[in-house]
Amino acid sequence: MTSQTPRFLQIKQYLLDAIHAGQFAVHHKIPPEEQLARDFGVSRMTANKAIRDLVQEGYLVRQAGLGTFVTDRKSESPLAEVNNIAEEVRLRGHEYSNSVLLCEEVSADDEIALRLGVRVGSHVYHSIIVHRESRTAIQLESRYVNPRWVPDYLTSDFSRQTPNEVLVSACPITDLEHVVEAVLPDTQSAQWLDISPHQPCLSMIRRTWSGDHLISYARLLHPGDRYKLRSSTGSHTTRQ
C-alpha cells in the first residue's frame, strides 16, 4: 500500500496479512484498538473502523470485556445473491478447484419438471460438480438446466467456467428463489464431499430466472462445519 492509502485500510491490511500468514491464528486475540491507534499514529476511531470492517466480513469477533479475536472463518456465500463460487474462493485468497462427476441429458421426472417448469419427460441438462476450496470440498452442486435457454450447457468446460458463469453468460439472472434447511447427507453425497453420513449439512434449493424464463434448478449441499450463508439488508449491504 502507498502513503495515499487511508490509514484504516492500512490497519485492516496489516491485520489480514497477519491472519493469512498465521501470525494471528484462529482464536488469537488481536492488539486492542488503543495499541493499533498508537502504532499507526491514528485516532482510536480510525482503528475501530478497520476492526469493525473485519468483524462484518467474518474475520474477527468481539467478546465483551475480553477483546477481539480471530474467528474460525468458514466459507461463506450471500443468501440473497447468486455469486460465482470460484470468485468467492479466490477473493478469500484460497485456491479453487472442482470435479465434474456427471454431465448429461436426462428426462425430467415429476419433481424436476415441477421445479424447472417443464413437462414430465422433457429433455433437460443435468450436471453434478464438487466445488473445493484449497482442496477441501465445500459444495456439492446438482443442477438441472432448461436447454431451451442454455443450449451449450453440456459442452461447456467446467474446469474453466463454473455453471454459474455459463448461465450468467447465456441468460443474465434477474430473479432467484432459495430454500435452505439442515439435513444429513445420503451415503453417496457424503462420499463425494469426503464427510461422514452423520455430518450435518446445509441444503439449499435454488431456482433462477432470466426475465420470464425459469433457467435453472439446483440442489446445493454444504458441509455444516465448512460453510455458512449470510444475509444482509440496509445501507451497509455490499455485493461480494
trRosetta pair geometry for C-beta under 8 A, 3 or more apart (Angstrom, degrees):
i j d omega theta_ij theta_ji phi_ij phi_ji
1 5 4.0 -41 -178 1 113 162
1 9 7.0 171 -132 116 149 104
1 10 5.7 -162 95 -101 156 81
1 13 6.0 149 -33 45 136 164
2 5 5.5 130 59 -20 61 92
5 9 5.2 -109 170 83 101 121
5 10 5.6 122 107 -60 116 90
6 9 4.7 86 69 7 87 106
6 10 7.2 -152 99 -9 45 85
7 10 5.3 -50 -151 31 40 115
7 11 6.5 38 153 -17 68 100
7 40 5.8 133 -171 152 107 124
7 41 7.8 -113 -135 78 140 75
7 42 4.6 156 142 -83 149 141
7 46 5.3 11 94 174 116 141
8 11 5.7 -51 -152 37 36 111
8 12 6.2 40 148 -22 66 107
8 42 7.5 175 -66 167 63 165
8 46 4.9 -134 -71 -173 91 79
8 47 7.4 -158 -115 -82 77 22
8 49 4.5 -28 -139 87 146 116
8 50 4.5 -164 -169 -58 76 89
8 53 7.6 111 154 -5 113 134
9 12 5.3 -50 -142 38 35 116
9 13 6.1 36 157 -19 67 104
9 50 7.3 -168 -71 -105 19 100
10 13 6.0 -54 -146 37 28 108
10 14 6.4 34 152 -23 61 106
10 40 6.4 151 98 -142 119 132
11 14 5.6 -52 -150 33 32 116
11 15 6.5 28 154 -16 65 105
11 36 5.6 76 -144 177 126 122
11 40 5.5 -74 -75 -40 101 165
11 42 7.4 -96 -42 35 131 146
11 46 7.2 130 1 136 144 90
11 47 5.8 -153 -153 -121 169 65
11 50 3.8 -83 93 -73 114 175
11 51 7.9 -51 132 -40 123 70
12 15 6.0 -58 -153 37 30 108
12 16 6.3 28 152 -17 65 108
12 50 4.1 -146 -59 -150 79 94
12 53 5.8 -16 -112 71 134 133
12 54 6.2 178 -139 -49 88 105
13 16 5.5 -53 -143 39 34 112
13 17 6.1 38 157 -22 67 104
14 17 5.9 -54 -148 35 26 110
14 18 6.5 23 154 -16 61 108
14 40 7.9 -148 0 -75 155 124
15 18 5.7 -57 -149 37 31 111
15 19 6.3 32 153 -20 66 106
15 24 7.1 -19 -161 22 69 158
15 30 6.3 20 -133 -141 113 144
15 50 6.8 138 5 150 133 115
15 51 7.6 127 -57 -94 170 65
15 54 6.1 -67 105 -65 140 163
15 59 7.6 118 130 126 112 140
15 60 7.7 -22 162 -53 139 129
16 19 5.6 -55 -148 36 32 111
16 20 6.2 24 158 -13 68 108
16 54 7.2 -156 -67 -107 84 121
16 59 7.0 -61 -102 -139 77 166
17 20 6.0 -57 -143 42 28 106
17 21 6.0 20 159 -13 65 115
17 23 8.0 16 119 27 70 127
18 21 5.9 -60 -139 43 26 107
18 23 4.1 -80 -159 71 79 118
18 24 4.4 59 130 -2 105 106
18 30 7.9 120 92 -121 140 101
19 22 8.0 42 172 -63 27 22
19 23 7.6 -68 -54 55 20 77
19 24 4.9 -43 -84 72 60 106
19 59 6.1 -34 -118 -168 175 118
19 70 5.7 166 -119 -127 105 127
20 93 5.9 -37 -123 113 134 164
22 25 5.8 20 -164 -83 66 84
24 28 4.5 -161 -165 86 66 140
24 30 5.8 19 -137 -91 143 86
24 70 5.1 149 144 -52 100 140
25 28 4.7 109 54 -34 61 120
25 70 6.5 174 107 69 27 147
26 70 5.4 -123 -119 108 31 106
26 71 7.0 -26 -140 132 83 20
26 72 4.8 48 -149 -83 134 74
27 69 5.7 -8 -150 179 37 125
27 70 6.4 -52 5 66 18 83
27 72 7.5 8 -40 -46 84 90
28 69 6.6 156 76 -153 33 75
28 70 4.8 22 47 15 83 119
29 66 7.6 -116 -111 149 125 88
29 67 4.9 46 -153 101 114 142
29 68 7.0 113 -154 72 67 46
29 69 5.4 -44 -93 -95 57 79
30 51 7.6 178 88 -116 143 110
30 60 6.7 -43 1 -119 139 126
30 67 7.4 -175 51 157 62 112
30 68 5.3 -37 45 93 105 98
30 69 7.1 176 -3 -106 81 25
30 70 6.7 108 -46 -47 99 83
31 35 4.2 -103 174 85 114 130
31 36 5.3 139 100 -52 115 85
31 39 7.5 34 126 -6 162 141
32 35 5.2 94 59 9 74 100
32 36 7.2 -144 98 -2 37 90
32 67 6.3 -92 -87 -130 87 104
32 68 7.7 133 -111 19 52 100
33 36 5.8 -61 -147 41 32 109
33 37 6.0 35 156 -24 69 108
33 44 5.1 70 142 -157 116 88
33 47 4.4 141 -156 107 78 124
33 48 5.4 18 -129 -70 139 74
33 51 6.5 -88 -87 -4 94 147
34 37 5.7 -55 -149 34 27 113
34 38 6.6 25 154 -16 63 105
34 44 6.2 -13 -90 -106 56 112
34 47 7.8 -165 -49 70 15 160
35 38 5.8 -55 -150 37 33 109
35 39 6.1 31 155 -20 68 108
36 39 5.7 -53 -141 38 31 111
36 40 6.1 3 167 5 66 113
36 47 4.2 135 95 -140 114 129
36 50 7.3 -132 152 63 148 135
36 51 7.7 152 39 -47 164 112
37 40 6.7 -72 -141 51 21 90
37 41 7.9 -164 167 18 53 1
37 42 5.4 -108 -144 77 68 71
37 43 6.2 -45 -144 143 121 16
37 44 4.7 -49 -65 -85 157 54
37 46 6.8 121 -114 60 88 93
37 47 4.4 -97 -63 -19 80 137
38 41 7.5 23 -175 -72 28 41
40 46 7.7 -126 97 108 127 124
40 47 7.1 151 44 -83 127 98
42 46 4.0 -79 155 70 129 144
42 47 6.2 149 86 -43 114 83
43 46 4.9 106 59 0 77 98
43 47 7.4 -144 99 2 46 84
44 47 5.6 -55 -152 40 40 111
44 48 6.1 47 148 -27 69 106
45 48 5.4 -52 -147 34 31 117
45 49 6.7 37 153 -25 63 99
46 49 5.8 -48 -154 26 33 112
46 50 7.1 32 150 -16 62 101
47 50 5.9 -53 -157 32 37 111
47 51 6.5 30 151 -12 68 107
48 51 5.8 -60 -149 42 33 108
48 52 5.9 37 154 -25 69 109
49 52 5.6 -52 -141 36 30 114
49 53 6.5 35 157 -23 63 102
50 53 6.0 -53 -155 30 28 111
50 54 6.8 18 153 -11 62 107
51 54 5.9 -61 -152 40 35 107
51 55 6.3 39 150 -23 68 104
51 60 6.3 -75 -164 83 77 162
51 68 5.9 -44 -163 -145 128 174
52 55 5.6 -51 -148 32 33 114
52 56 6.5 32 154 -17 65 105
53 56 5.8 -58 -152 37 31 110
53 57 6.3 19 154 -11 66 111
54 57 5.6 -56 -139 45 34 107
54 59 4.3 -63 -175 62 94 117
54 60 4.5 57 117 7 106 114
55 58 7.9 56 175 -59 28 18
55 59 7.5 -84 -72 57 25 70
55 60 4.8 -62 -79 80 64 94
55 61 6.6 113 -133 -99 87 32
55 62 6.1 -6 -114 -21 139 96
55 68 7.4 -88 -75 -144 109 118
56 236 7.6 -96 -145 152 151 129
58 71 6.2 -99 171 69 63 147
58 73 5.2 109 133 -131 102 102
58 74 7.9 -84 173 45 138 65
58 76 6.1 150 -5 -27 172 159
58 230 7.8 -104 -56 -77 130 140
59 70 6.8 -43 165 -140 72 71
59 71 6.3 171 170 34 20 100
59 73 5.9 -17 -104 -72 49 140
60 68 5.2 17 178 174 123 107
60 69 6.7 149 -156 76 73 33
60 70 6.3 -51 -102 -101 66 40
60 71 6.2 180 -114 -13 11 96
61 68 7.1 169 83 -155 34 65
61 69 5.6 -25 62 63 84 85
61 71 4.9 92 -19 -72 106 107
62 67 7.7 -122 -145 136 63 27
62 68 5.1 -32 -99 -100 66 82
63 66 4.0 -19 100 54 112 121
63 67 6.5 8 55 56 91 46
63 68 7.4 170 17 -92 71 31
63 69 6.3 21 -5 1 115 114
66 69 7.7 -12 117 -34 114 113
73 76 7.6 -68 178 -20 87 117
73 92 8.0 -175 125 -149 130 125
74 225 7.4 -150 -107 162 124 36
74 226 5.9 147 -149 172 99 25
74 227 5.6 -175 162 -93 118 11
74 228 4.7 100 82 -6 130 99
75 88 7.5 87 -167 131 94 119
75 89 7.2 -13 -131 -96 117 80
75 92 7.4 -109 -117 -15 72 168
75 133 5.5 168 -85 0 134 162
75 138 4.7 12 40 -152 163 146
75 222 7.8 -138 82 -154 115 124
75 226 6.0 14 21 153 107 76
75 227 4.9 -31 73 -104 96 71
75 228 7.4 159 82 23 48 65
76 88 7.6 -143 78 -178 58 126
76 227 7.2 158 -82 -160 37 60
76 228 5.1 -17 -105 70 84 86
76 229 7.2 154 -155 -100 68 20
76 230 5.5 35 -179 -17 114 116
77 81 8.0 -139 170 72 82 86
77 83 6.4 -163 -148 46 93 112
77 85 7.2 -38 -90 -103 126 83
77 88 6.3 -28 -97 -124 80 167
77 227 7.6 0 4 -167 97 104
77 229 5.8 -28 69 -116 81 70
77 230 7.0 -177 90 24 32 84
78 81 4.3 27 93 34 125 106
78 83 6.4 85 34 -12 100 122
78 229 7.6 69 -173 -167 12 71
78 230 5.3 -51 -107 76 53 91
78 231 7.0 106 -166 -94 69 42
78 232 7.1 -61 -134 16 107 96
78 239 7.7 -91 2 -136 165 55
78 240 6.1 -170 -19 -10 119 115
79 178 6.1 -165 -176 95 83 168
79 180 7.2 -57 -134 -33 118 146
79 229 4.5 74 -72 165 98 112
79 230 6.2 -160 -10 77 87 32
79 231 4.2 -39 46 -70 123 93
80 178 8.0 -114 -94 10 38 140
80 231 5.5 93 -25 -133 102 84
80 232 7.4 -120 25 44 127 57
80 233 8.0 93 -23 -72 164 79
81 239 6.4 140 -114 -130 162 88
81 240 7.3 172 82 21 149 95
82 164 6.6 -173 160 -139 100 115
82 173 5.6 -28 55 99 142 166
82 176 5.6 164 -39 -78 118 156
82 206 7.3 123 -103 -173 110 138
82 208 6.3 38 -75 -101 164 128
83 87 6.5 -111 167 70 99 113
83 88 5.6 95 119 -56 128 112
83 164 7.4 27 124 177 27 159
83 239 7.9 158 -85 -174 115 88
83 240 5.5 -3 -104 67 159 117
84 87 4.1 67 83 10 107 111
84 88 6.8 -179 90 -14 55 83
84 162 5.6 144 -156 47 89 136
84 164 4.8 -176 -106 96 66 134
84 165 5.7 46 -116 -59 125 89
84 168 7.8 -76 -67 5 102 145
85 88 5.4 -50 -147 33 37 116
85 89 6.4 38 155 -20 67 103
85 96 7.4 146 123 -138 78 129
85 131 5.2 -3 123 -166 147 160
85 138 8.0 180 -172 88 125 117
85 139 6.4 -95 -139 34 157 151
85 162 6.0 166 43 -140 89 163
85 164 6.7 136 1 2 80 142
86 89 5.9 -55 -153 35 30 110
86 90 6.4 23 154 -13 65 109
86 96 4.4 124 -141 151 72 164
86 98 7.9 -71 -81 -29 103 118
86 131 7.7 -123 -66 -146 68 116
86 162 5.1 -167 -13 -37 114 127
86 165 7.7 -26 31 -31 126 124
87 90 5.8 -59 -145 41 32 107
87 91 6.1 36 156 -24 67 107
87 240 7.9 139 116 124 106 104
88 91 5.8 -56 -148 34 27 112
88 92 6.9 22 153 -15 61 105
88 240 6.3 29 -106 137 87 146
89 92 5.9 -62 -160 35 32 108
89 94 5.1 -83 178 78 82 103
89 95 7.3 -31 147 100 119 19
89 96 4.0 124 81 -78 140 101
89 131 7.9 -159 -41 166 140 108
89 133 4.7 -152 -130 -110 117 96
89 138 7.9 164 -90 36 116 149
90 93 7.5 59 -179 -70 38 14
90 94 7.0 -118 -94 63 29 56
90 95 7.9 36 -94 -116 71 23
90 96 5.7 -59 -48 -13 86 118
91 240 6.7 159 75 174 167 102
92 133 7.5 9 67 -155 136 129
94 133 5.1 38 123 -174 145 91
94 134 4.6 -78 -164 -42 112 100
95 133 7.4 134 73 -166 53 44
95 134 5.2 100 44 -92 88 53
95 135 7.2 20 83 -29 118 73
96 131 7.4 -27 -160 -169 93 90
96 132 7.1 139 -160 80 46 64
96 133 6.6 -21 -100 -104 62 59
97 132 4.7 -19 68 64 83 114
97 135 6.7 18 39 -87 131 54
98 129 5.3 8 178 179 126 108
98 130 6.2 164 -158 84 70 53
98 131 5.0 -27 -102 -105 102 54
98 132 6.3 179 -87 13 43 83
98 158 6.6 -80 92 142 137 103
98 159 7.2 -155 62 -106 95 53
98 162 7.3 125 -25 -107 156 86
99 129 6.9 163 80 -157 46 62
99 130 4.7 4 50 50 96 104
99 132 7.5 54 -8 -19 89 117
100 103 5.8 -9 176 -32 121 117
100 127 6.9 -53 -148 -164 95 105
100 128 7.7 115 -168 81 53 56
100 129 5.4 -27 -106 -104 57 88
100 158 5.1 117 -76 67 124 134
100 159 7.5 -84 -18 -52 117 79
101 128 4.3 -52 69 99 109 104
101 129 6.6 -173 13 -90 84 30
101 130 6.5 72 -31 -14 115 93
101 192 6.6 -27 -74 -128 156 129
102 126 6.8 -20 124 119 113 94
102 127 6.4 171 93 -150 69 40
102 128 4.1 40 39 29 103 104
103 125 7.9 -2 -169 -176 70 96
103 126 7.6 -177 -139 93 32 54
103 127 4.7 12 -105 -111 75 89
103 128 7.8 -134 -58 29 55 60
103 154 5.8 140 161 -144 100 74
103 158 7.4 -168 -81 -6 141 135
104 125 7.7 172 95 -152 29 59
104 126 5.8 -18 66 63 73 93
104 127 8.0 148 18 -83 53 52
104 154 7.3 66 -111 -128 13 121
105 123 5.4 7 179 -171 112 105
105 124 7.3 160 -153 81 66 28
105 125 5.9 -43 -100 -98 65 59
105 126 7.4 134 -120 17 16 84
105 147 7.5 8 -119 -57 106 142
105 154 6.6 -37 -53 -75 86 151
106 112 7.9 -13 101 126 117 178
106 123 7.4 154 79 -147 27 59
106 124 6.2 -30 66 65 76 77
106 125 7.9 109 20 -134 77 14
106 126 4.8 9 9 -2 122 133
106 144 8.0 -77 56 -120 116 103
107 121 5.3 -19 -170 -145 112 44
107 122 7.1 140 -153 67 62 28
107 123 6.3 -42 -95 -92 57 54
107 124 7.8 99 -141 20 14 80
108 112 4.2 -138 -149 98 82 112
108 113 4.2 115 139 -66 123 79
108 116 6.5 -115 -124 48 137 131
108 118 5.5 133 2 84 170 116
108 119 7.3 128 68 91 130 42
108 120 6.0 -132 100 -133 92 37
108 121 6.5 -46 57 19 77 14
108 122 4.8 6 17 55 123 81
108 123 7.7 -138 -14 -74 87 7
108 124 5.1 67 -63 -2 101 123
108 144 7.6 96 -106 -169 95 142
109 112 5.3 85 46 18 67 103
109 113 6.8 -129 96 -8 27 96
109 120 6.8 7 -167 -142 25 91
110 113 5.9 -61 -146 37 23 111
110 114 6.4 20 158 -17 62 109
110 120 5.9 -3 -88 -105 54 120
111 114 5.9 -60 -151 36 29 109
111 115 6.1 19 158 -13 67 111
112 115 5.8 -59 -141 42 30 107
112 116 5.7 3 168 2 68 118
112 118 7.8 -23 128 52 82 106
112 124 6.5 -157 156 44 128 152
112 144 5.5 -174 -149 -123 109 172
112 217 7.0 168 -147 74 66 144
113 116 6.4 -68 -132 50 20 93
113 117 7.9 -147 173 35 51 4
113 118 5.3 -102 -138 77 70 70
113 119 6.1 -32 -147 147 124 14
113 120 4.5 -69 -43 -77 165 57
113 121 7.8 18 -78 11 134 47
113 122 6.6 121 -109 24 96 106
114 117 7.8 22 178 -67 23 39
115 144 7.3 93 93 59 119 136
115 205 7.6 -106 -138 -172 130 120
115 207 6.6 -151 180 -86 84 121
115 217 4.2 98 135 -142 113 156
116 124 6.2 42 125 -116 172 154
116 144 5.5 -88 -70 115 135 122
116 146 5.9 159 177 -62 113 94
116 207 7.9 -167 -97 -128 47 108
116 214 6.3 157 -173 124 47 121
116 216 7.8 -34 -121 -153 94 17
116 217 4.7 -106 -76 -6 80 129
117 146 7.6 -32 67 -71 92 137
117 214 4.2 97 24 49 140 150
118 122 4.1 -97 151 50 124 156
118 124 6.4 168 40 -67 159 118
118 146 6.3 164 -57 -111 126 103
119 122 4.9 112 62 -41 74 110
123 147 6.6 -19 112 15 92 138
124 144 5.2 29 140 -172 134 100
124 145 6.5 160 -179 69 89 42
124 146 6.2 -48 -126 -99 97 43
124 147 6.5 -169 -133 -15 42 91
125 144 6.9 147 79 -157 53 50
125 145 4.3 -22 65 59 108 99
125 146 7.9 -72 22 13 91 4
125 147 5.4 115 -25 -70 104 92
125 150 7.3 -94 34 87 144 105
125 153 4.7 125 113 88 170 133
125 154 5.3 -139 -133 -56 123 95
126 142 7.4 -4 -169 -175 93 80
126 143 7.1 165 -149 86 48 50
126 144 5.4 -14 -97 -100 77 72
126 145 7.7 -171 -71 18 33 76
127 141 7.5 6 106 113 93 98
127 142 7.6 -177 91 -147 48 41
127 143 5.2 -7 57 57 89 96
127 145 7.6 20 4 -5 101 114
127 153 7.6 -129 -28 157 125 107
127 154 7.9 -176 -65 -107 104 62
127 158 7.2 149 -168 -65 147 154
127 163 6.2 -180 71 -83 144 131
128 140 7.3 -4 -169 -178 89 87
128 141 7.0 167 -150 89 43 57
128 142 5.0 -4 -105 -104 84 76
128 143 7.8 174 -81 19 39 67
128 192 7.9 -71 158 -141 118 162
129 140 7.8 168 86 -156 43 46
129 141 4.8 -10 60 61 88 105
129 143 7.7 -7 15 8 103 110
129 158 6.2 -121 -102 163 140 150
129 162 7.9 166 119 -147 162 77
129 163 6.8 -174 14 -20 146 117
130 137 5.2 -44 -177 -128 114 112
130 139 7.3 159 -157 87 48 53
130 140 5.6 -20 -103 -104 73 70
130 141 7.7 180 -84 20 24 76
130 192 5.5 -157 -75 166 127 100
130 193 6.9 -173 -131 -88 116 55
131 137 7.3 107 75 -150 44 63
131 138 6.0 -56 99 62 90 85
131 139 4.3 4 48 59 113 101
131 140 7.9 -155 19 -74 75 24
131 141 6.4 51 -18 -11 107 115
131 162 7.6 29 -102 -126 121 121
132 135 5.5 4 165 -136 133 17
132 136 6.0 146 -158 65 86 29
132 137 5.4 -49 -96 -88 82 46
132 138 6.5 127 -128 7 30 84
133 136 5.7 -32 68 62 71 87
133 138 4.9 27 4 -18 108 137
136 226 6.6 -153 140 -139 121 140
137 140 7.2 25 176 -58 120 81
137 192 7.2 157 -145 135 160 65
137 193 4.6 -165 114 -148 141 58
137 194 5.5 138 16 27 128 101
137 195 7.7 -120 75 -27 121 98
137 223 7.1 95 101 -12 88 122
137 226 7.8 86 93 99 56 168
138 222 6.3 1 167 -138 63 91
138 223 7.0 -96 -133 32 43 96
138 226 5.2 -137 -118 135 78 122
138 227 5.5 126 -170 -70 91 113
139 220 5.8 -22 -162 -165 109 96
139 221 6.9 138 -158 71 55 48
139 222 5.3 -22 -98 -90 72 82
139 227 7.0 99 -68 -90 83 155
140 189 5.6 172 81 -152 170 92
140 192 5.5 88 -110 105 128 126
140 193 5.5 -82 -42 -65 118 103
140 220 7.3 153 76 -157 52 44
140 221 4.3 -12 55 58 102 104
140 222 7.9 -164 20 -68 70 38
141 163 6.8 -162 136 25 146 139
141 218 6.0 -20 -162 -167 90 119
141 219 7.6 150 -155 79 42 53
141 220 5.5 -6 -104 -106 73 77
141 221 8.0 -159 -67 24 34 70
142 218 6.7 151 81 -158 48 64
142 219 4.5 -6 60 56 102 100
142 220 8.0 -160 29 -71 64 37
142 221 7.9 33 2 -4 98 104
143 163 5.5 125 43 177 168 167
143 216 6.1 -12 -169 -169 105 112
143 217 7.3 155 -156 84 57 44
143 218 4.1 -16 -104 -104 83 95
143 219 7.7 -156 -72 27 45 59
144 216 6.9 154 83 -157 52 60
144 217 4.7 -9 60 63 102 93
144 218 7.3 -170 24 -77 61 48
145 149 7.7 -123 175 67 88 93
145 150 5.1 -56 170 58 128 129
145 153 4.9 167 90 -117 156 172
145 163 7.8 -148 -59 -161 131 115
145 167 7.2 -141 -119 -93 123 105
145 215 6.8 -16 -145 160 78 70
145 216 5.1 -17 -103 -105 73 86
146 149 5.1 49 89 19 104 102
146 150 7.0 103 75 22 60 87
146 213 7.5 -138 70 174 147 100
146 214 6.7 99 -20 97 142 73
146 215 6.1 -122 33 -149 105 34
146 216 7.3 -122 7 -69 79 46
147 150 6.6 -86 -128 70 35 63
147 151 5.6 65 178 -109 79 54
147 153 6.7 -120 -109 24 70 118
147 154 8.0 -9 -108 -15 110 107
148 151 7.4 4 -145 -68 12 85
149 170 6.7 118 145 134 74 120
149 171 5.3 4 166 -47 113 150
149 210 6.8 156 -172 41 139 127
149 213 5.3 139 -92 157 142 141
149 215 5.1 -106 96 -119 149 81
150 153 4.4 63 127 -53 110 110
150 166 6.8 82 -163 140 130 99
150 167 6.1 -50 -90 -111 147 64
150 170 4.5 111 -113 94 83 165
150 171 6.5 -95 -67 0 91 113
150 215 6.6 75 -25 -165 114 99
150 216 7.7 22 0 -66 143 101
152 155 5.3 -69 -168 53 74 104
152 156 6.2 98 132 -56 86 85
152 166 7.7 -138 95 -164 91 111
152 170 7.2 -176 44 -87 97 130
153 156 5.8 -41 -161 -4 33 118
153 163 7.7 35 -153 -136 101 88
153 166 6.1 109 -122 144 69 138
153 167 7.9 30 -106 -76 108 72
153 170 7.8 -59 -68 -17 84 160
156 161 5.9 -81 178 71 114 119
156 163 7.7 123 89 -103 149 56
156 166 4.7 -10 -124 -107 165 141
157 160 4.5 31 105 25 111 110
157 161 6.4 89 77 23 69 89
158 161 6.4 -76 -116 75 39 61
158 162 6.6 55 -154 -121 82 31
158 163 6.7 0 -118 -51 114 71
158 166 7.8 -53 -93 -30 78 134
161 165 4.3 -124 -166 85 94 129
161 166 5.3 112 129 -55 126 84
161 169 7.7 -31 -162 -8 146 141
162 165 5.0 101 53 4 72 99
162 166 7.3 -135 98 -3 41 87
163 166 5.5 -56 -148 37 37 113
163 167 6.2 35 156 -19 70 106
163 216 7.8 135 157 -141 117 151
163 218 7.8 142 110 -96 147 136
164 167 5.9 -58 -147 37 28 108
164 168 6.2 22 159 -15 65 110
165 168 5.9 -56 -141 40 29 108
165 169 6.1 32 158 -22 63 109
166 169 5.9 -59 -150 35 26 112
166 170 6.5 13 157 -9 63 111
167 170 6.0 -66 -149 42 29 102
167 171 6.3 -48 179 53 68 88
167 173 6.9 43 128 -56 111 105
167 208 6.8 68 159 90 147 149
167 215 6.1 112 -157 144 113 137
167 216 5.8 -39 -117 -32 145 145
168 171 7.5 -90 -127 72 19 47
168 172 6.1 39 -160 -112 66 50
168 173 6.0 -55 -102 -9 80 97
171 210 3.6 -111 165 -33 108 167
171 213 6.7 -90 -158 83 147 130
171 215 5.2 -172 84 -103 145 141
172 210 5.9 117 70 -132 48 108
173 176 6.4 26 173 -58 123 103
173 208 5.0 -50 -129 -172 116 119
173 209 7.1 100 -153 70 69 42
173 210 6.0 -79 -101 -81 36 78
173 215 7.3 -108 -101 34 81 147
174 209 5.9 -59 62 101 86 87
174 210 5.7 105 4 -136 97 38
174 211 5.8 82 17 -52 149 38
175 208 7.3 154 87 -158 54 50
175 209 4.1 -2 61 54 100 116
176 206 6.5 -17 -170 -165 108 92
176 207 6.8 160 -156 84 57 52
176 208 5.0 -15 -105 -105 86 71
176 209 7.1 -156 -71 20 41 76
177 205 7.8 -23 114 113 92 87
177 206 7.0 155 80 -153 58 44
177 207 4.5 2 50 52 107 98
177 208 7.9 -151 23 -68 69 37
178 204 5.9 -30 -157 -163 95 105
178 205 7.2 143 -158 76 42 57
178 206 5.6 -6 -101 -101 71 77
179 204 7.0 146 74 -157 48 53
179 205 4.3 -4 55 52 103 105
180 202 6.4 -12 -163 -173 103 97
180 203 7.0 155 -152 83 51 52
180 204 5.0 -15 -98 -100 79 79
180 205 7.9 -152 -67 23 38 66
180 229 6.5 -108 -117 31 157 164
181 202 7.9 156 82 -155 29 55
181 203 5.4 -19 65 62 77 101
182 200 5.9 -9 -171 -171 106 109
182 201 7.3 148 -157 77 57 42
182 202 6.5 -40 -101 -100 59 54
182 203 7.4 141 -124 16 10 87
182 224 7.1 36 -135 -91 96 132
183 200 7.6 141 75 -157 29 63
183 201 5.5 -33 71 68 77 92
183 202 7.9 100 25 -141 80 11
183 203 4.5 23 12 -16 127 129
183 221 7.6 -73 67 -127 122 101
184 197 6.6 54 168 165 105 67
184 198 6.7 -24 -143 -130 120 31
184 199 7.5 129 -140 67 73 41
184 200 6.6 -57 -88 -105 66 49
184 201 6.9 116 -125 17 20 94
185 189 4.1 -131 -170 93 110 114
185 190 4.3 147 97 -61 127 81
185 193 6.6 -124 -108 28 170 136
185 195 6.8 96 26 78 146 116
185 197 6.0 -121 77 -134 84 57
185 199 6.8 1 14 67 112 88
185 201 5.2 67 -49 -9 94 145
185 221 6.3 94 -104 179 104 142
186 189 5.0 86 53 13 76 105
186 190 6.9 -142 91 -8 35 91
186 197 7.4 -24 171 -134 18 104
187 190 5.8 -58 -149 36 28 112
187 191 6.5 30 154 -21 63 105
187 197 5.5 -21 -97 -92 59 131
188 191 5.7 -54 -152 33 32 113
188 192 6.5 29 153 -16 66 105
189 192 5.7 -55 -149 37 34 110
189 193 6.2 18 157 -6 68 111
189 201 8.0 -70 132 -15 129 172
189 221 5.7 -10 -171 93 133 168
190 193 6.0 -66 -143 48 28 101
190 195 5.2 -103 -154 77 77 77
190 196 6.3 -39 -165 135 130 16
190 197 4.4 -95 -35 -81 167 62
190 199 6.8 137 -128 35 105 107
191 194 7.4 24 -178 -75 31 40
193 201 7.8 86 76 -102 176 134
193 221 7.0 -100 -60 112 141 111
193 223 5.8 160 166 -52 134 105
195 199 4.2 -74 161 33 121 157
195 201 7.8 133 86 -73 157 109
195 223 5.2 165 -68 -105 155 123
196 199 4.6 122 61 -30 79 96
199 223 5.9 -19 143 -140 132 94
199 224 6.9 -172 161 27 82 95
199 225 7.2 -85 -164 7 108 109
200 224 4.2 -7 101 2 89 151
200 225 7.9 99 64 -30 86 81
201 221 5.4 13 160 -173 142 89
201 222 6.0 154 -168 76 86 43
201 223 5.7 -57 -109 -106 87 32
201 224 5.4 -139 -104 -34 25 85
202 221 7.5 156 82 -156 52 44
202 222 4.5 -12 59 61 99 104
202 224 5.7 122 -27 -94 81 73
202 227 6.1 -119 34 93 128 113
202 228 7.8 130 -30 -114 158 34
202 229 6.7 -179 174 -17 156 112
203 219 7.0 -19 -166 -170 96 88
203 220 7.3 147 -160 81 46 55
203 221 5.5 -11 -106 -105 74 74
203 222 7.8 -168 -74 24 31 71
204 218 8.0 12 105 104 90 93
204 219 7.6 155 82 -159 52 42
204 220 4.3 -13 61 62 100 105
204 221 7.9 -164 25 -71 69 33
204 222 7.4 30 -2 -2 105 108
204 229 7.4 126 -74 -77 133 146
205 217 7.6 -12 -172 -170 88 85
205 218 7.5 162 -156 85 44 52
205 219 6.0 -17 -103 -104 68 67
205 220 7.8 -173 -77 22 21 77
206 216 7.7 2 111 111 91 100
206 217 7.5 163 87 -154 53 40
206 218 4.7 -11 61 60 98 99
206 220 6.2 28 -2 -5 117 118
207 214 6.5 -23 179 -154 112 102
207 216 6.9 174 -148 91 48 56
207 217 5.2 -8 -102 -104 84 72
207 218 7.7 176 -78 21 39 68
208 214 7.8 127 84 -158 41 56
208 215 5.2 -42 96 58 90 108
208 216 4.8 9 45 53 104 99
208 218 7.9 21 -6 3 104 107
209 212 7.3 -49 -174 -166 119 8
209 213 6.3 149 -159 79 74 46
209 214 5.5 -42 -99 -99 84 50
209 215 6.3 153 -120 1 25 90
210 213 5.1 -16 64 64 82 103
210 215 5.3 61 -3 -48 99 129
214 217 7.7 21 163 -50 108 93
222 226 6.8 -139 175 78 86 91
222 227 3.7 -75 172 64 130 156
223 226 4.3 46 79 23 107 113
223 227 6.2 116 65 7 59 103
224 227 7.0 -84 -123 53 20 81
232 236 7.2 -93 176 93 125 82
232 237 4.4 160 117 -110 108 91
232 238 7.8 -10 91 27 151 53
233 237 6.0 -19 -134 -56 15 135
234 237 5.8 133 62 -24 56 97
